[in-house]
């Protein structure tokens, strides 16, 4: 059952994937960055206070290591 579609820009997906690598040591791809960005957005809503929000990280970032995703650290 689909509850909502949460639109994520490429910039936000890339930024969150970089943040996962930098802050959490999780090397993940762009779709993972999008999933986590959406989860963070949902978790920030007042109605989500006290709730558990889960994001499934669907891809590894290994194939992106030599691409623009990780060229700026």
Secondary structure, DSSP 8 states (H G I E B T S, - for coil): ---------HHHHHHHHHHIIIII---B-HHHHHHHHHHHHHHTSGGGTT---------BSGGGTTSTTSTT-
